[in-house]
Amino acid sequence: MKALKYISSICSCLLLINIAGCKKIDDKFLDTPPETFYTVDNIFTTSSQVDQAVIAIYSQLRDIWANPTEQNWIFVFRGNGTDMFDVPSIRRGNTFNNYGLINPNSGNFNSIYGVWYQIIAKANLALYSAEQPGISWVSASDKTYTVAQARFFRAFAYRNLAELFGGVPIVTEVTKVARYDYTRASRAETYQYAIDELLAIENDVPEVTAQGGRLVRGVVQHNLCELYLG
């Protein structure tokens, strides 16, 4: 019994020592200042990095059209399973033309809507970064063409959003904080925004490019024609 009381006393003393020791520790003991902190204002340092943001848009659009991972929503976006055409359910058709099964919560709508805003976000990032004072460009024409590509893809995204969903919020700046106050433009306003953007950059895009697969003026003019028809 005495041994038990002795052990209990020792444990109590040790606990008090530990508590007293903890009080002496600085409250900022675990604060570790980061060596660096990347933001949209400092992550880009060269013009080639800005161009990489534009290339990311090319890559995403390629995946939408080629659909290498065979995502169902891309098949739907391209017409499969809609009122354009369908295939037997034993194959790839997902009966998206059965309007009795479709509701606003369909994941296809969310995926298609979201992917265009992902492209818009990339374009806005490239445009914002292109104007940072620390970026050094090879030439003025190099910057002009990079900016033109980003503006084209942003306009292209809004054109598709207007066609599929009507009017949508037009976002032209990098969003640095959470926002919940976006307002929806009309379909006509969304189309007109895309038209104005394409007209603004039409002459900044060359008729031919030395690097294959890059935007040329004919693509801009072709999309302008389709927007006028819309």
C-alpha positions as CSV (number, residue, x, y, z in Angstrom):
1,M,0.0,0.0,0.0
2,K,2.8,2.3,0.9
3,A,4.5,1.5,-2.4
4,L,1.4,2.4,-4.3
5,K,1.1,5.8,-2.5
6,Y,4.8,6.3,-3.2
7,I,4.4,5.7,-7.0
8,S,1.3,7.9,-7.1
9,S,3.2,10.7,-5.5
10,I,6.0,10.4,-8.0
11,C,3.5,10.4,-10.9
12,S,1.8,13.5,-9.5
13,C,5.2,15.3,-9.2
14,L,6.1,14.4,-12.7
15,L,2.8,15.6,-14.1
16,L,3.2,19.0,-12.3
17,I,6.7,19.3,-13.7
18,N,5.5,18.6,-17.2
19,I,2.7,21.2,-16.8
20,A,5.0,23.8,-15.5
21,G,7.5,23.1,-18.3
22,C,4.8,23.5,-20.9
23,K,3.9,26.9,-19.6
24,K,7.4,28.1,-20.2
25,I,7.3,27.1,-23.9
26,D,6.8,30.0,-26.3
27,D,3.3,30.0,-27.9
28,K,4.9,30.4,-31.3
29,F,7.1,27.3,-30.8
30,L,5.3,25.4,-33.6
31,D,5.0,28.4,-36.0
32,T,7.2,27.7,-39.1
33,P,7.4,30.6,-41.5
34,P,7.3,29.2,-45.1
35,E,10.4,29.7,-47.2
36,T,8.3,30.9,-50.1
37,F,4.6,31.4,-50.8
38,Y,3.4,31.3,-54.4
39,T,0.6,33.5,-55.6
40,V,-0.7,34.6,-59.0
41,D,1.6,37.7,-58.5
42,N,4.9,35.9,-58.2
43,I,4.5,32.4,-59.6
44,F,5.3,33.5,-63.2
45,T,8.8,34.9,-63.9
46,T,9.3,34.3,-67.6
47,S,7.3,34.7,-70.8
48,S,7.7,31.0,-71.5
49,Q,5.9,30.2,-68.2
50,V,3.0,32.4,-69.3
51,D,2.9,30.5,-72.6
52,Q,2.7,27.3,-70.6
53,A,-0.6,28.5,-69.2
54,V,-1.9,29.0,-72.8
55,I,-0.5,25.5,-73.8
56,A,-2.5,24.1,-70.9
57,I,-5.7,25.3,-72.6
58,Y,-4.6,23.6,-75.9
59,S,-4.1,20.4,-73.9
60,Q,-7.4,20.5,-72.2
61,L,-9.3,21.2,-75.4
62,R,-7.5,18.3,-77.1
63,D,-8.6,16.0,-74.4
64,I,-12.2,17.2,-74.8
65,W,-12.2,16.4,-78.5
66,A,-10.0,13.2,-78.4
67,N,-11.5,11.9,-75.1
68,P,-8.5,9.6,-74.4
69,T,-10.1,8.4,-71.1
70,E,-13.5,7.9,-72.7
71,Q,-15.5,10.0,-70.2
72,N,-19.2,9.7,-70.7
73,W,-19.9,13.5,-70.3
74,I,-17.6,14.1,-73.3
75,F,-19.5,11.6,-75.4
76,V,-22.6,13.5,-74.5
77,F,-21.1,16.9,-75.2
78,R,-20.2,15.6,-78.7
79,G,-23.7,14.4,-79.3
80,N,-23.7,10.8,-78.3
81,G,-26.9,10.0,-76.3
82,T,-28.6,13.3,-77.1
83,D,-31.4,14.1,-79.6
84,M,-28.7,14.3,-82.3
85,F,-28.0,10.6,-82.3
86,D,-27.8,7.6,-80.0
87,V,-26.5,4.1,-80.0
88,P,-27.9,0.9,-78.5
89,S,-27.6,0.7,-74.7
90,I,-25.5,-2.4,-75.0
91,R,-22.8,-0.2,-76.4
92,R,-21.9,3.3,-75.3
93,G,-25.3,5.0,-75.3
94,N,-26.4,6.4,-72.0
95,T,-29.9,7.4,-73.2
96,F,-29.3,11.0,-72.5
97,N,-32.0,11.8,-75.0
98,N,-34.6,10.3,-72.6
99,Y,-35.8,13.5,-71.1
100,G,-37.8,11.6,-68.5
101,L,-34.5,10.6,-66.9
102,I,-32.7,13.9,-67.1
103,N,-32.8,16.6,-64.3
104,P,-30.7,19.7,-63.5
105,N,-28.6,17.6,-61.1
106,S,-27.1,15.5,-63.9
107,G,-23.4,15.2,-63.6
108,N,-23.1,15.7,-67.4
109,F,-24.3,19.3,-67.1
110,N,-21.9,20.0,-64.2
111,S,-19.0,18.5,-66.1
112,I,-19.7,20.4,-69.3
113,Y,-20.4,23.7,-67.6
114,G,-17.4,23.4,-65.3
115,V,-14.8,22.5,-68.0
116,W,-15.5,25.8,-69.9
117,Y,-14.9,27.8,-66.8
118,Q,-11.7,25.9,-66.2
119,I,-10.6,27.1,-69.6
120,I,-11.7,30.7,-68.8
121,A,-9.8,30.5,-65.5
122,K,-6.6,29.4,-67.3
123,A,-7.0,32.2,-69.9
124,N,-7.6,34.8,-67.2
125,L,-4.5,33.6,-65.4
126,A,-2.4,33.8,-68.6
127,L,-3.7,37.3,-69.3
128,Y,-3.1,38.5,-65.8
129,S,0.4,37.1,-65.7
130,A,1.3,38.5,-69.1
131,E,1.0,42.0,-67.6
132,Q,3.2,41.4,-64.6
133,P,6.2,43.9,-64.6
134,G,8.8,41.2,-64.0
135,I,8.0,39.3,-67.2
136,S,10.5,39.8,-70.0
137,W,9.3,39.1,-73.6
138,V,11.4,38.2,-76.6
139,S,9.5,40.9,-78.6
140,A,6.3,42.9,-78.5
141,S,4.8,40.6,-81.1
142,D,5.5,37.6,-78.9
143,K,3.5,39.1,-76.1
144,T,0.7,40.2,-78.5
145,Y,0.3,36.7,-79.9
146,T,0.3,35.1,-76.4
147,V,-2.4,37.5,-75.2
148,A,-4.4,37.0,-78.4
149,Q,-4.4,33.2,-77.9
150,A,-5.6,33.5,-74.3
151,R,-8.4,35.9,-75.3
152,F,-9.5,33.7,-78.2
153,F,-9.9,30.7,-75.9
154,R,-11.8,32.7,-73.3
155,A,-14.1,33.9,-76.1
156,F,-14.4,30.4,-77.4
157,A,-15.4,29.1,-74.0
158,Y,-18.1,31.8,-73.6
159,R,-19.4,31.1,-77.1
160,N,-19.9,27.4,-76.1
161,L,-21.5,28.3,-72.7
162,A,-24.0,30.7,-74.3
163,E,-24.9,28.1,-76.9
164,L,-25.4,25.4,-74.3
165,F,-26.7,27.2,-71.3
166,G,-27.9,30.6,-72.4
167,G,-26.5,33.6,-70.5
168,V,-23.8,32.9,-67.9
169,P,-21.6,35.1,-65.6
170,I,-18.9,36.8,-67.6
171,V,-15.6,36.6,-65.6
172,T,-12.7,38.4,-67.0
173,E,-10.4,38.7,-64.0
174,V,-8.4,36.3,-61.8
175,T,-10.4,35.5,-58.7
176,K,-8.2,35.7,-55.6
177,V,-10.9,35.2,-52.9
178,A,-14.1,33.3,-52.7
179,R,-17.0,35.1,-54.4
180,Y,-20.7,34.4,-54.3
181,D,-22.0,37.5,-56.1
182,Y,-21.7,36.6,-59.7
183,T,-24.5,37.8,-61.9
184,R,-25.7,36.1,-65.0
185,A,-25.5,37.9,-68.4
186,S,-28.1,37.3,-71.1
187,R,-27.3,34.9,-73.9
188,A,-27.1,37.9,-76.3
189,E,-24.6,39.7,-74.0
190,T,-22.5,36.5,-73.7
191,Y,-22.4,36.1,-77.5
192,Q,-21.6,39.8,-78.0
193,Y,-18.7,39.5,-75.5
194,A,-17.2,36.7,-77.5
195,I,-17.7,38.6,-80.7
196,D,-16.0,41.7,-79.3
197,E,-13.1,39.7,-78.0
198,L,-12.5,38.0,-81.3
199,L,-12.7,41.2,-83.3
200,A,-10.2,42.8,-80.9
201,I,-7.6,40.1,-81.5
202,E,-8.3,39.2,-85.1
203,N,-5.4,41.1,-86.5
204,D,-3.1,40.0,-83.7
205,V,-3.2,36.4,-84.9
206,P,-1.0,35.5,-87.9
207,E,-2.4,33.8,-91.0
208,V,0.2,31.0,-90.6
209,T,2.5,30.0,-87.8
210,A,5.9,28.4,-87.7
211,Q,4.9,26.2,-84.8
212,G,2.3,23.6,-85.8
213,G,-1.0,23.4,-84.0
214,R,-1.1,27.0,-82.9
215,L,-4.0,29.4,-83.4
216,V,-4.2,31.1,-86.8
217,R,-6.4,33.9,-88.1
218,G,-8.7,31.7,-90.1
219,V,-9.9,30.0,-86.9
220,V,-10.8,33.4,-85.4
221,Q,-12.7,34.4,-88.5
222,H,-14.5,31.0,-88.7
223,N,-15.7,31.4,-85.1
224,L,-16.8,35.0,-85.8
225,C,-18.9,33.7,-88.7
226,E,-20.6,31.1,-86.4
227,L,-21.2,33.7,-83.7
228,Y,-22.8,36.1,-86.1
229,L,-25.1,33.2,-87.2
230,G,-25.9,32.5,-83.6
